[in-house]
């Protein structure tokens, strides 16, 4: 590509910010750019002029504005169909506030938060030693930051299988059956950690599972893989079984949480998100998707000591 035009990766490197922050600036109309054949391009001469105008505040200011434009926050980590509905419903109730979310997996979400490349991390990481979710992992990423964990909802995770699946999949040992083709989740996701923990616990060789090396990034992709015949079983939330009409056998009731700096928790955008989470119309809207429990929604379940 000509040096006169830069793509999103190149402009992120040029400005010293994360690509996700570039998209936030695009969304807010705050950066010179054009779209050609579906790709965003940035004229270098206009970018230089734009930087020159903001030179007194410097690139650090760009980082902060990329998070603050039009009430935008960046989020990354795990995903859930109900979370997607929640974020969209928030736009209806609070049209000036936005949370841009990327499905990276729980551990990657924490990693991005530790590097100050996202404002919020969505997590459901189970710790086999303590039986807790998310909190035992914080010390691996945040040694000197004031972090809060806010509970969002409890959900059921289980085995999904096609209606014509030759095996009634209800245990991890069933995954090694010769007529089973599994669809896996990506390394670092909370679901993948749960899968690998249970395979090790039950002494099941992963190489004996057809499809173990085939990975997708979201629960919806698991459901679509089964619906399209790419696989005949996978692991996802009960909401996916409802949406796609797939068989469901429960494995575990999970805590799905939000991890964020304590200072971010008090921002109006986060409070609007929590308000939406506890909105009765929203909860009624998602009630048909299965056993989602909002009884502790919005509670701070951990806060770094002073």
Kinemage of the C-alpha trace (Angstrom):
@kinemage 1
@onewidth
@group {chain A} dominant
@subgroup {mainchain}
@vectorlist {calphas} color= white
{ca unk a 1} P 0.000 0.000 0.000
{ca unk a 2} L 1.228 3.523 -0.805
{ca unk a 3} L 2.693 5.396 2.128
{ca unk a 4} L 0.210 8.193 1.299
{ca unk a 5} L -2.643 5.985 2.556
{ca unk a 6} L -2.720 3.849 5.698
{ca unk a 7} L -5.012 1.009 6.742
{ca unk a 8} L -6.404 0.558 10.277
{ca unk a 9} L -3.427 -1.457 11.500
{ca unk a 10} L -0.959 1.079 10.129
{ca unk a 11} L -2.830 4.094 11.520
{ca unk a 12} L -3.020 2.434 14.942
{ca unk a 13} L 0.749 1.918 14.915
{ca unk a 14} L 1.278 5.461 13.610
{ca unk a 15} L -0.784 6.983 16.439
{ca unk a 16} L 0.410 4.521 19.085
{ca unk a 17} L -3.096 3.360 19.964
{ca unk a 18} L -5.030 0.071 19.656
{ca unk a 19} L -6.973 -0.760 16.479
{ca unk a 20} L -10.204 -0.903 18.493
{ca unk a 21} L -9.627 2.705 19.495
{ca unk a 22} L -9.243 3.619 15.824
{ca unk a 23} L -12.705 2.196 15.145
{ca unk a 24} L -14.093 4.217 18.051
{ca unk a 25} L -12.675 7.385 16.473
{ca unk a 26} L -14.167 6.408 13.090
{ca unk a 27} L -17.558 5.773 14.671
{ca unk a 28} L -17.494 9.206 16.251
{ca unk a 29} L -16.347 10.930 13.043
{ca unk a 30} L -13.275 12.266 14.807
{ca unk a 31} L -10.533 11.065 12.449
{ca unk a 32} L -9.932 11.799 8.720
{ca unk a 33} L -10.718 8.640 6.766
{ca unk a 34} L -12.463 7.173 3.763
{ca unk a 35} L -13.964 3.777 2.971
{ca unk a 36} L -12.945 1.996 -0.233
{ca unk a 37} L -14.260 -1.497 -1.140
{ca unk a 38} L -15.238 -2.099 2.468
{ca unk a 39} L -11.884 -1.071 3.959
{ca unk a 40} L -11.090 2.055 5.943
{ca unk a 41} L -8.189 4.124 4.587
{ca unk a 42} L -6.488 7.126 6.172
{ca unk a 43} L -4.756 9.854 4.085
{ca unk a 44} L -1.411 10.432 5.733
{ca unk a 45} L -1.263 14.139 4.956
{ca unk a 46} L -4.681 14.737 6.556
{ca unk a 47} L -3.723 12.627 9.552
{ca unk a 48} L -0.578 14.726 10.012
{ca unk a 49} L -2.650 17.924 9.852
{ca unk a 50} L -5.096 16.477 12.383
{ca unk a 51} L -2.249 15.577 14.748
{ca unk a 52} L -0.744 19.036 14.324
{ca unk a 53} L -4.006 20.650 15.460
{ca unk a 54} L -3.984 18.482 18.574
{ca unk a 55} L -0.243 18.695 19.203
{ca unk a 56} L -0.637 20.505 22.509
{ca unk a 57} L -2.568 17.575 23.939
{ca unk a 58} L -0.438 14.936 22.234
{ca unk a 59} L -1.168 11.325 21.364
{ca unk a 60} L -2.057 10.559 24.990
{ca unk a 61} L -5.031 12.835 24.493
{ca unk a 62} L -6.003 10.813 21.426
{ca unk a 63} L -6.037 7.652 23.518
{ca unk a 64} L -8.333 9.233 26.060
{ca unk a 65} L -10.675 10.772 23.457
{ca unk a 66} L -10.925 7.484 21.575
{ca unk a 67} L -12.539 6.093 24.732
{ca unk a 68} L -14.623 9.138 25.497
{ca unk a 69} L -16.055 10.081 22.078
{ca unk a 70} L -19.813 10.410 22.258
{ca unk a 71} L -19.939 8.370 25.434
{ca unk a 72} L -18.098 5.360 23.988
{ca unk a 73} L -16.415 2.677 26.065
{ca unk a 74} L -14.422 -0.254 24.736
{ca unk a 75} L -15.165 -3.764 25.985
{ca unk a 76} L -13.684 -7.153 25.163
{ca unk a 77} L -13.666 -10.707 26.444
{ca unk a 78} L -16.329 -13.369 26.556
{ca unk a 79} L -19.656 -13.210 24.770
{ca unk a 80} L -23.254 -14.227 25.307
{ca unk a 81} L -26.445 -13.721 23.267
{ca unk a 82} L -28.076 -12.028 26.258
{ca unk a 83} L -25.105 -9.637 26.536
{ca unk a 84} L -25.594 -8.673 22.883
{ca unk a 85} L -29.285 -7.997 23.502
{ca unk a 86} L -28.392 -6.015 26.631
{ca unk a 87} L -25.946 -3.767 24.763
{ca unk a 88} L -28.505 -3.089 22.029
{ca unk a 89} L -31.252 -2.392 24.568
{ca unk a 90} L -28.962 0.082 26.302
{ca unk a 91} L -28.761 2.040 23.030
{ca unk a 92} L -32.544 2.421 23.103
{ca unk a 93} L -32.667 3.646 26.695
{ca unk a 94} L -29.464 5.723 26.551
{ca unk a 95} L -28.838 6.693 22.896
{ca unk a 96} L -25.901 8.957 23.789
{ca unk a 97} L -23.936 6.154 25.459
{ca unk a 98} L -22.187 3.328 23.585
{ca unk a 99} L -20.169 0.265 24.513
{ca unk a 100} L -18.229 -1.220 21.592
{ca unk a 101} L -17.629 -4.900 22.361
{ca unk a 102} L -15.226 -7.401 20.811
{ca unk a 103} L -15.435 -11.177 21.371
{ca unk a 104} L -11.854 -12.099 22.249
{ca unk a 105} L -12.362 -14.686 25.005
{ca unk a 106} L -12.209 -14.121 28.757
{ca unk a 107} L -8.442 -14.356 29.252
{ca unk a 108} L -7.697 -12.079 26.293
{ca unk a 109} L -10.196 -9.581 27.696
{ca unk a 110} L -8.300 -9.457 30.982
{ca unk a 111} L -5.007 -9.163 29.107
{ca unk a 112} L -6.286 -6.198 27.075
{ca unk a 113} L -7.615 -4.548 30.227
{ca unk a 114} L -4.266 -5.002 31.966
{ca unk a 115} L -2.587 -3.264 29.008
{ca unk a 116} L -5.096 -0.400 29.142
{ca unk a 117} L -6.356 -1.324 25.656
{ca unk a 118} L -9.950 -1.785 26.743
{ca unk a 119} L -12.167 -0.309 29.455
{ca unk a 120} L -14.175 -3.407 30.366
{ca unk a 121} L -13.549 -7.159 30.284
{ca unk a 122} L -16.412 -9.701 30.155
{ca unk a 123} L -15.424 -12.896 31.975
{ca unk a 124} L -16.584 -16.346 33.081
{ca unk a 125} L -13.320 -18.015 34.098
{ca unk a 126} L -13.779 -20.983 36.432
{ca unk a 127} L -11.011 -21.721 38.924
{ca unk a 128} L -10.958 -25.477 39.754
{ca unk a 129} L -8.932 -24.928 42.954
{ca unk a 130} L -11.379 -22.559 44.625
{ca unk a 131} L -14.600 -23.224 42.715
{ca unk a 132} L -14.898 -19.461 42.148
{ca unk a 133} L -15.297 -17.512 38.945
{ca unk a 134} L -12.986 -14.741 37.689
{ca unk a 135} L -11.694 -13.320 41.001
{ca unk a 136} L -8.849 -15.872 41.454
{ca unk a 137} L -7.437 -14.840 38.060
{ca unk a 138} L -7.143 -11.116 38.791
{ca unk a 139} L -3.764 -11.326 40.521
{ca unk a 140} L -2.277 -12.687 37.286
{ca unk a 141} L -3.096 -9.441 35.489
{ca unk a 142} L -3.520 -6.620 38.014
{ca unk a 143} L -0.834 -6.312 40.657
{ca unk a 144} L -1.083 -2.568 41.280
{ca unk a 145} L -4.466 -1.432 39.903
{ca unk a 146} L -7.750 -0.887 41.714
{ca unk a 147} L -10.102 -3.346 40.018
{ca unk a 148} L -13.782 -4.089 40.570
{ca unk a 149} L -15.795 -7.136 39.509
{ca unk a 150} L -19.494 -6.581 38.866
{ca unk a 151} L -21.782 -9.580 38.554
{ca unk a 152} L -24.054 -9.505 35.501
{ca unk a 153} L -26.002 -12.776 35.488
{ca unk a 154} L -25.906 -16.510 36.070
{ca unk a 155} L -26.339 -18.719 33.017
{ca unk a 156} L -26.435 -22.380 32.109
{ca unk a 157} L -23.714 -23.826 29.912
{ca unk a 158} L -24.200 -27.248 28.406
{ca unk a 159} L -23.838 -29.728 25.565
{ca unk a 160} L -25.669 -28.770 22.396
{ca unk a 161} L -26.463 -31.423 19.817
{ca unk a 162} L -28.390 -31.712 16.587
{ca unk a 163} L -31.830 -33.325 16.597
{ca unk a 164} L -30.493 -36.195 14.458
{ca unk a 165} L -27.288 -36.648 16.490
{ca unk a 166} L -26.644 -40.419 16.782
{ca unk a 167} L -25.524 -40.030 20.409
{ca unk a 168} L -27.428 -38.510 23.318
{ca unk a 169} L -24.559 -36.255 24.363
{ca unk a 170} L -24.712 -35.571 28.095
{ca unk a 171} L -21.136 -36.092 29.332
{ca unk a 172} L -17.586 -35.302 28.271
{ca unk a 173} L -16.906 -38.992 27.653
{ca unk a 174} L -19.589 -38.905 24.938
{ca unk a 175} L -17.414 -36.530 22.931
{ca unk a 176} L -14.990 -39.367 22.133
{ca unk a 177} L -17.732 -41.468 20.536
{ca unk a 178} L -16.780 -42.342 16.909
{ca unk a 179} L -20.038 -40.881 15.555
{ca unk a 180} L -19.526 -37.513 17.248
{ca unk a 181} L -18.038 -34.497 15.463
{ca unk a 182} L -17.308 -31.739 17.951
{ca unk a 183} L -16.993 -27.983 17.443
{ca unk a 184} L -14.590 -26.414 19.953
{ca unk a 185} L -14.046 -22.902 21.311
{ca unk a 186} L -10.828 -20.935 20.923
{ca unk a 187} L -7.931 -21.216 23.366
{ca unk a 188} L -8.223 -18.750 26.234
{ca unk a 189} L -12.005 -18.586 26.256
{ca unk a 190} L -13.763 -19.469 29.496
{ca unk a 191} L -15.631 -22.287 27.769
{ca unk a 192} L -12.394 -23.763 26.387
{ca unk a 193} L -10.781 -23.714 29.836
{ca unk a 194} L -13.812 -25.523 31.225
{ca unk a 195} L -13.672 -28.100 28.428
{ca unk a 196} L -9.967 -28.811 28.857
{ca unk a 197} L -10.291 -28.977 32.647
{ca unk a 198} L -13.023 -31.608 32.416
{ca unk a 199} L -11.199 -33.652 29.770
{ca unk a 200} L -8.121 -33.750 31.983
{ca unk a 201} L -10.207 -34.527 35.063
{ca unk a 202} L -11.857 -37.490 33.325
{ca unk a 203} L -8.617 -38.654 31.616
{ca unk a 204} L -10.061 -38.168 28.129
{ca unk a 205} L -7.472 -37.785 25.374
{ca unk a 206} L -8.350 -34.702 23.314
{ca unk a 207} L -6.931 -36.364 20.193
{ca unk a 208} L -9.713 -38.954 20.456
{ca unk a 209} L -12.351 -36.262 19.870
{ca unk a 210} L -13.127 -35.587 16.206
{ca unk a 211} L -13.291 -31.838 15.666
{ca unk a 212} L -11.410 -30.874 18.832
{ca unk a 213} L -9.003 -28.735 16.777
{ca unk a 214} L -11.835 -26.898 14.986
{ca unk a 215} L -12.343 -23.644 16.876
{ca unk a 216} L -14.877 -20.805 16.795
{ca unk a 217} L -15.052 -17.599 18.823
{ca unk a 218} L -18.669 -17.280 19.900
{ca unk a 219} L -21.607 -19.284 21.190
{ca unk a 220} L -23.603 -18.327 18.099
{ca unk a 221} L -20.897 -19.848 15.887
{ca unk a 222} L -21.140 -23.086 17.876
{ca unk a 223} L -24.877 -23.199 17.206
{ca unk a 224} L -24.469 -22.352 13.518
{ca unk a 225} L -21.782 -25.023 13.105
{ca unk a 226} L -24.195 -27.636 14.428
{ca unk a 227} L -27.157 -26.285 12.474
{ca unk a 228} L -25.163 -26.322 9.212
{ca unk a 229} L -23.832 -29.863 9.751
{ca unk a 230} L -20.186 -28.893 10.233
{ca unk a 231} L -20.449 -30.611 13.630
{ca unk a 232} L -23.156 -32.456 15.514
{ca unk a 233} L -22.295 -31.321 19.031
{ca unk a 234} L -20.636 -28.468 20.894
{ca unk a 235} L -20.785 -26.533 24.166
{ca unk a 236} L -22.660 -23.246 24.520
{ca unk a 237} L -25.316 -21.457 26.565
{ca unk a 238} L -28.904 -22.581 26.864
{ca unk a 239} L -29.916 -19.462 24.903
{ca unk a 240} L -28.289 -20.913 21.778
{ca unk a 241} L -30.240 -24.152 22.129
{ca unk a 242} L -33.451 -22.115 22.322
{ca unk a 243} L -32.568 -19.881 19.379
{ca unk a 244} L -31.537 -22.735 17.058
{ca unk a 245} L -33.800 -25.517 18.307
{ca unk a 246} L -30.939 -27.767 19.442
{ca unk a 247} L -30.885 -30.396 22.179
{ca unk a 248} L -29.392 -29.185 25.458
{ca unk a 249} L -27.828 -31.103 28.373
{ca unk a 250} L -26.628 -28.835 31.229
{ca unk a 251} L -23.034 -28.930 32.480
{ca unk a 252} L -22.662 -26.002 34.864
{ca unk a 253} L -24.275 -22.821 36.160
{ca unk a 254} L -21.813 -19.995 35.508
{ca unk a 255} L -21.263 -16.510 36.849
{ca unk a 256} L -20.877 -14.044 33.973
{ca unk a 257} L -19.157 -10.894 35.230
{ca unk a 258} L -17.775 -7.514 34.234
{ca unk a 259} L -14.203 -6.595 35.262
{ca unk a 260} L -13.161 -2.951 35.135
{ca unk a 261} L -11.054 -0.316 36.930
{ca unk a 262} L -12.777 1.059 40.017
{ca unk a 263} L -12.631 4.581 38.564
{ca unk a 264} L -14.473 3.420 35.436
{ca unk a 265} L -17.277 1.884 37.494
{ca unk a 266} L -18.520 5.309 38.567
{ca unk a 267} L -18.766 6.678 35.017
{ca unk a 268} L -22.270 7.511 33.779
{ca unk a 269} L -21.921 5.045 30.890
{ca unk a 270} L -21.285 2.115 33.213
{ca unk a 271} L -24.102 3.159 35.521
{ca unk a 272} L -26.416 3.361 32.498
{ca unk a 273} L -25.359 -0.159 31.536
{ca unk a 274} L -26.125 -1.487 35.035
{ca unk a 275} L -29.445 0.362 35.051
{ca unk a 276} L -30.339 -1.339 31.755
{ca unk a 277} L -29.256 -4.705 33.173
{ca unk a 278} L -31.856 -4.330 35.927
{ca unk a 279} L -34.575 -3.038 33.631
{ca unk a 280} L -37.675 -5.239 33.961
{ca unk a 281} L -38.591 -4.901 30.274
{ca unk a 282} L -35.123 -6.127 29.284
{ca unk a 283} L -35.329 -9.120 31.648
{ca unk a 284} L -38.771 -9.990 30.318
{ca unk a 285} L -37.468 -9.789 26.753
{ca unk a 286} L -34.748 -12.396 27.391
{ca unk a 287} L -36.799 -14.639 29.678
{ca unk a 288} L -37.684 -16.948 26.758
{ca unk a 289} L -33.988 -17.708 26.150
{ca unk a 290} L -33.632 -19.971 29.152
{ca unk a 291} L -32.570 -20.044 32.772
{ca unk a 292} L -30.763 -16.721 33.077
{ca unk a 293} L -30.734 -15.526 36.683
{ca unk a 294} L -30.515 -11.760 37.321
{ca unk a 295} L -31.067 -11.942 41.085
{ca unk a 296} L -27.593 -10.514 41.836
{ca unk a 297} L -27.271 -8.383 38.704
{ca unk a 298} L -25.193 -5.243 39.150
{ca unk a 299} L -23.676 -6.201 42.501
{ca unk a 300} L -19.994 -5.494 43.115
{ca unk a 301} L -18.651 -8.902 44.133
{ca unk a 302} L -15.002 -7.866 44.403
{ca unk a 303} L -13.095 -4.634 44.869
{ca unk a 304} L -9.320 -4.341 45.195
{ca unk a 305} L -8.320 -3.450 48.756
{ca unk a 306} L -7.114 0.095 49.397
